[in-house]
Amino acid sequence: MTTEQEYVLGTADTEIRRLGLQHAVWRSDATEAWRAAGFRPGNVIIDVGCGPGFATFDLAEIVAPGGRVYAIDQSARFIDYAECQARARGLQNVVAATADLDAFEFDGIVADGAWIRWVLAFVHQPRRVLSRLASALRPAARIAIHEYFAYEAWKLLPRDNDFERFVVSVMQSWRSRGGEPNIGLNLVTWLEEMGFRIRSTRTITNLIRANDPRWHWPTAFALSGVDRLMELGDVDFAEAERLRTRLRSLLSEDAWMFTPAVLEVIAEWPA
């Protein structure tokens, strides 16, 4: 049996549901990035750190007919879910594999492009992952990346100290396990040093209220994040209960919310 390698955020059913909501909220931005990268029918695309496969399924439809998507993730549970869903959706052009991205060599894959969203922030050697990915790209292949560059921009208005301490706790938990929430600050420099040409960049952040669909993406994470901090031992039961109650109160008010700031990079491998 494959040993399950959990994300910092977990791989339980609740996390699969949250990731499904997250992808639904972010689908339009992802599609815009894929369009900018020129992903099209016949392409071979790598979904790096695919999770349960929600982006994989959309990409598989974009590259059909004739193309395929390699879906790679460290979680055997997520890969099982992705494979079952691909079959249920009649997608025959998905090749899914369980692999530790810090060690994965991308052997045997020759791709026209790659998609990376909130993955490099969690691996221990993100620059090495990018370098190994580059070795699997055809000349003139393009990669599309979404990663945070200012996670601490996640704030409520009026500002609240408890909420901002919660965000700091999440970032500290992330870093204590080898990740870097603001990995986006390094991406452009790393890619250029590797030989990529930066085709385009944009930053994505929103100031929203509860009537905006995007509100539910960070809100769902906040409430599940408290439980995960407790599971990891980063907060005790009493503090988790206090935080959970406080967050529910704050998120039910008519507040404004700044979402965590995301960087989009479209980069091209040399021809």
Contacts in CASP RR format, 6 or more apart in sequence:
PFRMAT RR
TARGET T0000
AUTHOR 0000-0000-0000
METHOD contacts of the structure
MODEL  1
MTTEQEYVLGTADTEIRRLGLQHAVWRSDATEAWRAAGFRPGNVIIDVGC
GPGFATFDLAEIVAPGGRVYAIDQSARFIDYAECQARARGLQNVVAATAD
LDAFEFDGIVADGAWIRWVLAFVHQPRRVLSRLASALRPAARIAIHEYFA
YEAWKLLPRDNDFERFVVSVMQSWRSRGGEPNIGLNLVTWLEEMGFRIRS
TRTITNLIRANDPRWHWPTAFALSGVDRLMELGDVDFAEAERLRTRLRSL
LSEDAWMFTPAVLEVIAEWPA
2 76 0 8 1.000
2 98 0 8 1.000
3 76 0 8 1.000
4 11 0 8 1.000
4 75 0 8 1.000
4 76 0 8 1.000
4 77 0 8 1.000
5 74 0 8 1.000
5 75 0 8 1.000
5 76 0 8 1.000
5 100 0 8 1.000
6 75 0 8 1.000
7 15 0 8 1.000
7 74 0 8 1.000
7 75 0 8 1.000
7 122 0 8 1.000
8 122 0 8 1.000
8 173 0 8 1.000
8 174 0 8 1.000
8 177 0 8 1.000
8 179 0 8 1.000
8 228 0 8 1.000
8 232 0 8 1.000
9 15 0 8 1.000
9 221 0 8 1.000
9 224 0 8 1.000
9 225 0 8 1.000
9 228 0 8 1.000
10 228 0 8 1.000
11 75 0 8 1.000
11 77 0 8 1.000
11 78 0 8 1.000
14 224 0 8 1.000
15 224 0 8 1.000
16 52 0 8 1.000
16 78 0 8 1.000
16 81 0 8 1.000
18 220 0 8 1.000
18 221 0 8 1.000
18 224 0 8 1.000
19 51 0 8 1.000
19 52 0 8 1.000
19 54 0 8 1.000
20 52 0 8 1.000
20 54 0 8 1.000
21 216 0 8 1.000
21 217 0 8 1.000
21 220 0 8 1.000
22 217 0 8 1.000
22 220 0 8 1.000
22 221 0 8 1.000
23 30 0 8 1.000
23 54 0 8 1.000
23 55 0 8 1.000
24 54 0 8 1.000
25 213 0 8 1.000
25 214 0 8 1.000
25 216 0 8 1.000
25 217 0 8 1.000
26 117 0 8 1.000
26 146 0 8 1.000
26 217 0 8 1.000
27 58 0 8 1.000
29 146 0 8 1.000
29 204 0 8 1.000
29 264 0 8 1.000
30 55 0 8 1.000
30 58 0 8 1.000
30 115 0 8 1.000
30 117 0 8 1.000
30 146 0 8 1.000
31 58 0 8 1.000
33 115 0 8 1.000
33 144 0 8 1.000
33 146 0 8 1.000
33 264 0 8 1.000
33 266 0 8 1.000
34 59 0 8 1.000
34 62 0 8 1.000
34 115 0 8 1.000
34 144 0 8 1.000
36 144 0 8 1.000
36 199 0 8 1.000
36 200 0 8 1.000
36 266 0 8 1.000
37 113 0 8 1.000
37 142 0 8 1.000
37 143 0 8 1.000
37 144 0 8 1.000
37 199 0 8 1.000
37 266 0 8 1.000
38 142 0 8 1.000
39 45 0 8 1.000
39 59 0 8 1.000
39 62 0 8 1.000
39 63 0 8 1.000
39 112 0 8 1.000
39 113 0 8 1.000
39 115 0 8 1.000
39 142 0 8 1.000
39 144 0 8 1.000
40 62 0 8 1.000
40 63 0 8 1.000
41 62 0 8 1.000
41 63 0 8 1.000
41 64 0 8 1.000
41 65 0 8 1.000
41 66 0 8 1.000
41 67 0 8 1.000
42 63 0 8 1.000
42 64 0 8 1.000
42 65 0 8 1.000
42 66 0 8 1.000
42 67 0 8 1.000
42 112 0 8 1.000
43 62 0 8 1.000
43 63 0 8 1.000
43 67 0 8 1.000
43 111 0 8 1.000
43 112 0 8 1.000
43 113 0 8 1.000
44 63 0 8 1.000
44 67 0 8 1.000
44 68 0 8 1.000
44 69 0 8 1.000
44 70 0 8 1.000
44 109 0 8 1.000
44 110 0 8 1.000
44 111 0 8 1.000
44 112 0 8 1.000
44 113 0 8 1.000
45 59 0 8 1.000
45 63 0 8 1.000
45 67 0 8 1.000
45 68 0 8 1.000
45 69 0 8 1.000
45 70 0 8 1.000
45 111 0 8 1.000
45 112 0 8 1.000
45 113 0 8 1.000
45 114 0 8 1.000
45 115 0 8 1.000
46 69 0 8 1.000
46 70 0 8 1.000
46 72 0 8 1.000
46 106 0 8 1.000
46 109 0 8 1.000
46 111 0 8 1.000
46 113 0 8 1.000
46 114 0 8 1.000
46 115 0 8 1.000
46 133 0 8 1.000
46 136 0 8 1.000
47 53 0 8 1.000
47 55 0 8 1.000
47 56 0 8 1.000
47 59 0 8 1.000
47 69 0 8 1.000
47 70 0 8 1.000
47 71 0 8 1.000
47 72 0 8 1.000
47 114 0 8 1.000
47 115 0 8 1.000
48 72 0 8 1.000
48 101 0 8 1.000
48 114 0 8 1.000
48 115 0 8 1.000
48 116 0 8 1.000
48 119 0 8 1.000
48 129 0 8 1.000
48 133 0 8 1.000
49 71 0 8 1.000
49 72 0 8 1.000
49 73 0 8 1.000
49 74 0 8 1.000
49 101 0 8 1.000
49 116 0 8 1.000
49 119 0 8 1.000
50 56 0 8 1.000
50 71 0 8 1.000
50 72 0 8 1.000
50 73 0 8 1.000
50 78 0 8 1.000
50 79 0 8 1.000
50 82 0 8 1.000
50 96 0 8 1.000
51 71 0 8 1.000
51 73 0 8 1.000
51 75 0 8 1.000
51 78 0 8 1.000
51 79 0 8 1.000
51 82 0 8 1.000
52 78 0 8 1.000
52 81 0 8 1.000
52 82 0 8 1.000
52 85 0 8 1.000
53 71 0 8 1.000
53 73 0 8 1.000
53 78 0 8 1.000
53 81 0 8 1.000
53 82 0 8 1.000
53 85 0 8 1.000
55 115 0 8 1.000
55 117 0 8 1.000
56 69 0 8 1.000
56 71 0 8 1.000
56 82 0 8 1.000
56 86 0 8 1.000
56 94 0 8 1.000
56 96 0 8 1.000
57 85 0 8 1.000
57 86 0 8 1.000
57 89 0 8 1.000
57 91 0 8 1.000
57 94 0 8 1.000
59 69 0 8 1.000
59 115 0 8 1.000
60 68 0 8 1.000
60 69 0 8 1.000
60 86 0 8 1.000
60 91 0 8 1.000
60 93 0 8 1.000
60 94 0 8 1.000
61 91 0 8 1.000
63 69 0 8 1.000
63 93 0 8 1.000
64 93 0 8 1.000
66 93 0 8 1.000
67 93 0 8 1.000
68 93 0 8 1.000
68 94 0 8 1.000
68 95 0 8 1.000
69 93 0 8 1.000
69 94 0 8 1.000
69 95 0 8 1.000
70 95 0 8 1.000
70 96 0 8 1.000
70 97 0 8 1.000
70 109 0 8 1.000
70 111 0 8 1.000
71 79 0 8 1.000
71 82 0 8 1.000
71 94 0 8 1.000
71 95 0 8 1.000
71 96 0 8 1.000
71 97 0 8 1.000
72 96 0 8 1.000
72 97 0 8 1.000
72 99 0 8 1.000
72 101 0 8 1.000
72 104 0 8 1.000
73 79 0 8 1.000
73 82 0 8 1.000
73 96 0 8 1.000
73 98 0 8 1.000
73 99 0 8 1.000
74 98 0 8 1.000
74 99 0 8 1.000
74 100 0 8 1.000
74 101 0 8 1.000
75 98 0 8 1.000
76 98 0 8 1.000
79 96 0 8 1.000
79 97 0 8 1.000
79 98 0 8 1.000
82 94 0 8 1.000
82 96 0 8 1.000
83 94 0 8 1.000
83 96 0 8 1.000
86 94 0 8 1.000
86 96 0 8 1.000
101 119 0 8 1.000
101 123 0 8 1.000
101 129 0 8 1.000
102 123 0 8 1.000
102 124 0 8 1.000
102 125 0 8 1.000
102 128 0 8 1.000
102 129 0 8 1.000
104 129 0 8 1.000
104 132 0 8 1.000
105 132 0 8 1.000
105 135 0 8 1.000
106 132 0 8 1.000
106 133 0 8 1.000
106 135 0 8 1.000
106 136 0 8 1.000
108 136 0 8 1.000
109 136 0 8 1.000
110 136 0 8 1.000
110 137 0 8 1.000
110 138 0 8 1.000
111 136 0 8 1.000
111 137 0 8 1.000
111 138 0 8 1.000
111 141 0 8 1.000
112 137 0 8 1.000
112 138 0 8 1.000
112 141 0 8 1.000
112 142 0 8 1.000
113 137 0 8 1.000
113 138 0 8 1.000
113 141 0 8 1.000
113 142 0 8 1.000
113 143 0 8 1.000
113 144 0 8 1.000
114 133 0 8 1.000
114 136 0 8 1.000
114 137 0 8 1.000
114 141 0 8 1.000
114 143 0 8 1.000
114 144 0 8 1.000
115 143 0 8 1.000
115 144 0 8 1.000
115 145 0 8 1.000
116 143 0 8 1.000
116 144 0 8 1.000
116 145 0 8 1.000
116 146 0 8 1.000
116 147 0 8 1.000
117 145 0 8 1.000
117 146 0 8 1.000
117 147 0 8 1.000
118 146 0 8 1.000
118 147 0 8 1.000
118 148 0 8 1.000
119 129 0 8 1.000
119 147 0 8 1.000
120 126 0 8 1.000
120 129 0 8 1.000
120 130 0 8 1.000
120 145 0 8 1.000
120 147 0 8 1.000
120 183 0 8 1.000
120 184 0 8 1.000
120 187 0 8 1.000
121 147 0 8 1.000
121 148 0 8 1.000
121 174 0 8 1.000
121 179 0 8 1.000
121 180 0 8 1.000
121 181 0 8 1.000
121 182 0 8 1.000
121 183 0 8 1.000
121 184 0 8 1.000
122 174 0 8 1.000
122 179 0 8 1.000
123 129 0 8 1.000
123 179 0 8 1.000
124 178 0 8 1.000
124 179 0 8 1.000
126 180 0 8 1.000
126 183 0 8 1.000
126 186 0 8 1.000
127 186 0 8 1.000
127 190 0 8 1.000
130 190 0 8 1.000
130 191 0 8 1.000
130 194 0 8 1.000
131 194 0 8 1.000
133 143 0 8 1.000
134 194 0 8 1.000
134 196 0 8 1.000
134 269 0 8 1.000
137 143 0 8 1.000
137 269 0 8 1.000
138 269 0 8 1.000
139 269 0 8 1.000
139 270 0 8 1.000
139 271 0 8 1.000
140 268 0 8 1.000
140 269 0 8 1.000
140 270 0 8 1.000
140 271 0 8 1.000
141 268 0 8 1.000
141 269 0 8 1.000
142 199 0 8 1.000
142 266 0 8 1.000
142 267 0 8 1.000
142 268 0 8 1.000
142 269 0 8 1.000
143 196 0 8 1.000
143 265 0 8 1.000
143 266 0 8 1.000
143 267 0 8 1.000
143 269 0 8 1.000
144 264 0 8 1.000
144 265 0 8 1.000
144 266 0 8 1.000
145 187 0 8 1.000
145 263 0 8 1.000
145 264 0 8 1.000
145 265 0 8 1.000
145 266 0 8 1.000
145 267 0 8 1.000
146 204 0 8 1.000
146 262 0 8 1.000
146 263 0 8 1.000
146 264 0 8 1.000
147 183 0 8 1.000
147 184 0 8 1.000
147 187 0 8 1.000
147 262 0 8 1.000
147 263 0 8 1.000
148 181 0 8 1.000
148 182 0 8 1.000
148 183 0 8 1.000
148 184 0 8 1.000
148 260 0 8 1.000
148 261 0 8 1.000
148 262 0 8 1.000
148 263 0 8 1.000
149 182 0 8 1.000
149 183 0 8 1.000
149 184 0 8 1.000
149 185 0 8 1.000
149 203 0 8 1.000
149 261 0 8 1.000
149 262 0 8 1.000
149 263 0 8 1.000
150 182 0 8 1.000
150 205 0 8 1.000
150 260 0 8 1.000
150 261 0 8 1.000
151 167 0 8 1.000
151 170 0 8 1.000
151 171 0 8 1.000
151 181 0 8 1.000
151 182 0 8 1.000
151 260 0 8 1.000
151 261 0 8 1.000
152 164 0 8 1.000
152 167 0 8 1.000
152 168 0 8 1.000
152 171 0 8 1.000
152 182 0 8 1.000
152 260 0 8 1.000
153 205 0 8 1.000
153 258 0 8 1.000
153 259 0 8 1.000
153 260 0 8 1.000
153 261 0 8 1.000
154 167 0 8 1.000
154 218 0 8 1.000
154 257 0 8 1.000
154 258 0 8 1.000
154 259 0 8 1.000
154 260 0 8 1.000
155 163 0 8 1.000
155 164 0 8 1.000
155 167 0 8 1.000
155 257 0 8 1.000
155 258 0 8 1.000
156 163 0 8 1.000
156 250 0 8 1.000
156 255 0 8 1.000
156 256 0 8 1.000
156 257 0 8 1.000
156 258 0 8 1.000
157 207 0 8 1.000
157 255 0 8 1.000
157 256 0 8 1.000
157 257 0 8 1.000
157 258 0 8 1.000
158 255 0 8 1.000
160 250 0 8 1.000
162 243 0 8 1.000
162 246 0 8 1.000
162 247 0 8 1.000
162 250 0 8 1.000
163 246 0 8 1.000
163 247 0 8 1.000
163 250 0 8 1.000
166 222 0 8 1.000
166 226 0 8 1.000
166 243 0 8 1.000
166 247 0 8 1.000
169 229 0 8 1.000
169 234 0 8 1.000
169 235 0 8 1.000
170 181 0 8 1.000
170 225 0 8 1.000
170 229 0 8 1.000
171 181 0 8 1.000
172 234 0 8 1.000
173 229 0 8 1.000
173 232 0 8 1.000
173 234 0 8 1.000
174 180 0 8 1.000
174 181 0 8 1.000
175 181 0 8 1.000
176 234 0 8 1.000
184 263 0 8 1.000
187 263 0 8 1.000
187 265 0 8 1.000
188 198 0 8 1.000
188 201 0 8 1.000
188 265 0 8 1.000
191 198 0 8 1.000
191 265 0 8 1.000
191 267 0 8 1.000
192 198 0 8 1.000
195 269 0 8 1.000
195 270 0 8 1.000
196 267 0 8 1.000
196 268 0 8 1.000
196 269 0 8 1.000
196 270 0 8 1.000
197 267 0 8 1.000
197 268 0 8 1.000
197 270 0 8 1.000
198 265 0 8 1.000
198 266 0 8 1.000
198 267 0 8 1.000
199 266 0 8 1.000
199 267 0 8 1.000
199 268 0 8 1.000
200 264 0 8 1.000
200 265 0 8 1.000
200 266 0 8 1.000
201 263 0 8 1.000
201 264 0 8 1.000
201 265 0 8 1.000
201 266 0 8 1.000
202 263 0 8 1.000
202 264 0 8 1.000
203 261 0 8 1.000
203 262 0 8 1.000
203 263 0 8 1.000
203 264 0 8 1.000
204 261 0 8 1.000
204 262 0 8 1.000
204 263 0 8 1.000
204 264 0 8 1.000
205 258 0 8 1.000
205 259 0 8 1.000
205 260 0 8 1.000
205 261 0 8 1.000
205 262 0 8 1.000
206 212 0 8 1.000
206 214 0 8 1.000
206 258 0 8 1.000
206 259 0 8 1.000
207 256 0 8 1.000
207 257 0 8 1.000
207 258 0 8 1.000
207 259 0 8 1.000
208 214 0 8 1.000
208 215 0 8 1.000
208 256 0 8 1.000
208 257 0 8 1.000
208 259 0 8 1.000
209 215 0 8 1.000
209 254 0 8 1.000
209 255 0 8 1.000
209 256 0 8 1.000
209 257 0 8 1.000
210 251 0 8 1.000
210 254 0 8 1.000
210 255 0 8 1.000
214 259 0 8 1.000
215 257 0 8 1.000
217 259 0 8 1.000
218 257 0 8 1.000
218 259 0 8 1.000
218 260 0 8 1.000
219 251 0 8 1.000
222 247 0 8 1.000
222 251 0 8 1.000
223 244 0 8 1.000
223 247 0 8 1.000
223 248 0 8 1.000
223 251 0 8 1.000
226 235 0 8 1.000
226 240 0 8 1.000
226 243 0 8 1.000
226 244 0 8 1.000
226 247 0 8 1.000
227 240 0 8 1.000
227 244 0 8 1.000
229 235 0 8 1.000
229 240 0 8 1.000
229 243 0 8 1.000
230 236 0 8 1.000
230 237 0 8 1.000
230 240 0 8 1.000
235 243 0 8 1.000
END
